[in-house]
Structure formats: C-alpha cells, structure tokens
Amino acid sequence: MLNFEVQNPTQIIFGSNQLEKLSSYIKKFYSGSKILIAYGSGSIESSGLMDSIEKKLLDFEVFKFKGIEANPEFSTLLKAVELIRKKNIGFILAVGGGSVIDGVKFISGAIHYKNDPWDVLLRKEGCVFTEVVPFGTILTLPATGSEANSGAVISRSELKEKRTMGGPLFFPTFSFLDPTVVSTLPKRQIANGIVDAFMHTLEQYLTYPTDNLLQEREAEGILSTLIEISDEVIRNPTSYKFAANLMWCANHALNGNLRCGVPTDWATHMIGHELTAIFGIDHARTLAIIAPRLYEVKFENKKEKLTQYGKRVWNLTGDDLAIAKEAIVKTENFFQSLGIETKISNYTKDSGHIVAEIRKRFEERGWENTGERQDLTYNEIEQIVKNAL
C-alpha cells in the first residue's frame, strides 16, 4: 500500500427537505451579510429551486450571478470575480452541477489574486492562489463529485484550452445533496453523470494490482452499483432509491477516498479534456470515447487489473487473458447502453486534424510519461486518438 495523506473538510448534508438548514450552515462559516448565488443556465429558476433558496436566505443580502457554462469559461468567471470585488461579497453559494461548482472554486481563488489568474491554471512558477472566499454548494446534478473535492477544470474557448486547478483551499465548506433533483434532469445528463462516476472510479482502480484490498473493493462496489442502477435511474428518475444511490456513488467516486494508497491513471481525462476544448463534446462522452482505446493500447500494463475487474464487476469466467479483453468490450457496451456513442466521428465530421493536434498539445506541454506507470508516450497518445476516430 502506498503512503498517503487525506483530509476532507466538506460537510455533506444528504437527503430530501434539508434546505431548511441552509442559513444555519452558512452562518457556521461566514459572519458577514453578503452572499452571491452562482448558477448556470437558469433551470433552477424555472424549477422553483431558486425561490426556495432565496426564502431560506432572508437574513442575508443576496446577489446573483447567472450563466456559468457547462464547461466553465474563464472570461465568464472573471465577470463574477469583478462583481464580488465591487460588492464586497464574502460568501459564494454554488447551485448546480460540477461545472458551476468548479467555476466557483476558481472564482473563490481569483478574487484576492493580484495578477493574471490564467497563469495559475498554466501552473507557471510562483503562480498560485493563496487565499479564497468561502463557498458552499447545492448539488443539482450528480456526476463529477466536485461538491466534495478540491479540484476544478476551467475552459478558455478562445484558446481552445481546458486546464485543471485545485488544492486544499478549494474544498466546499458544505454541500447539500438532495436526490430528488435527479427527477428534473434530462436523460442525457443522467447518462453523463453515470459515465462520469464510472470513469472517475476506473481512473483510480484500473491500473495495476496493489496491496490496498479495501480500496479495490470500494471501487468495485461503486462500479457494480452503477451498473445495477443505471437502467432504472434513467428509466425512472423519480425513484428515490435509484437517484440516491447514483448521487452517493458519484460523490464517493471522487471525494478523495478511492485514491488513498493506490496508483492512479487520469490519462483518459487528460486526452478527453482536449476533445472538449476543441470540439465541445460533453466531458463524460469524451471519457467514453477514449477509455476503451487507451485500455487497448496500454493492455500489457493493465491486463492483470482488467482481469480482476472482469471477474469481480462483470462476473466473467474463463481464461484470464480473454477475460481482460472482454472487460474492455463490456465497458464500451455499457457506455453505449446508456445512449452514449464511443467514436469521435459520432460527434464531429471535422476530425481529420485531431490526431496530430492532440499530440502537438501534449508535446508542447511536456506531457509525456503520464498514467499510473508514467510511461504513456506521445506515440501511444497519437495511437489512442487515431483508434478513437
């Protein structure tokens, strides 16, 4: 088992009819009076959630910032930073899915940063957020686990870039998780959420065997649960049982527990981010596109764990090598059963340049030798993308 340190200070308030506690939770972490509600396209207005939230915040002066995108845009987030500075707002409430929460993490750090915050996302030497405005979340879309972790992904479309950030400062103070919100979501978003949680788990599990037996069983439990509930939660999102299990799986997939004492990969995410940055493909769908092809190219590295995954999660029997290969097929078929296509050409016809473009981006950034063994080469990255066309 590898050495590790872990701390998750986010307080989770799980279940229905919990928003009555909202004001008291804010007051636990903030003694001021001005709050910003940050949200996305406005579905929380039409659903009545915004009205419900505002009724719980009568003790505060509430400001609103609408329009954080599905891939939160750097330029949009800077407008929120400007508003917070102008109004001297001291607490942010993120209401939405992972993108809104990711955006708020960036906003919270950029407020007190004196230089260009893009430099922080580029990880230039000496450029780091050192102070944040506290924030809490009300989750409306179970998927990324951003409500209980300290990472974020920010886009800058004019540069066709998508960059990551994070650190101990960026855990939400609290997060409300109400499974009943799943009933309001389109099937596409529910399917994306399932894939997000599934792939976050695989990135921390499908590497090579370790001595952390508990961690492996926990990962397999999440994967098996997602497979078990996927059809039902898409077909019947009003079922509290299935919605609650989806929301809790997505949370546990990326709340920091699964990475404890084990190697992790994340190369699928790194390549997938480029497909989103260039083509605007949904994040979850980029993972479904890249993962099977990466597992094929890195088969020798992953075959032992693929075999374990095939046996324990997919209940496959027979020859170990055949099981490992079939596990990749089962994974891709699972994504497709959710209505998610697994080829780049399913999303765009303008993909002729993408193989060379993604290789170039990795080379320019020095992103060779990634993955759990730090041995994913530029040639292999190029092959993975080519196979995914």
Secondary structure as UniProt FT lines:
FT   STRAND          11..14
FT   HELIX           19..21
FT   HELIX           22..29
FT   STRAND          34..39
FT   HELIX           43..46
FT   HELIX           49..56
FT   TURN            57..59
FT   STRAND          61..66
FT   HELIX           74..87
FT   STRAND          91..96
FT   HELIX           98..110
FT   TURN            111..112
FT   HELIX           118..121
FT   TURN            122..123
FT   TURN            125..126
FT   STRAND          135..139
FT   HELIX           146..148
FT   STRAND          151..156
FT   HELIX           157..159
FT   STRAND          161..166
FT   HELIX           168..170
FT   STRAND          174..177
FT   HELIX           179..184
FT   HELIX           187..205
FT   HELIX           213..235
FT   TURN            237..238
FT   HELIX           240..253
FT   TURN            258..261
FT   HELIX           267..279
FT   HELIX           283..297
FT   HELIX           299..312
FT   HELIX           320..337
FT   TURN            338..339
FT   HELIX           344..346
FT   TURN            352..353
FT   HELIX           354..365
FT   TURN            371..374
FT   HELIX           378..388
//
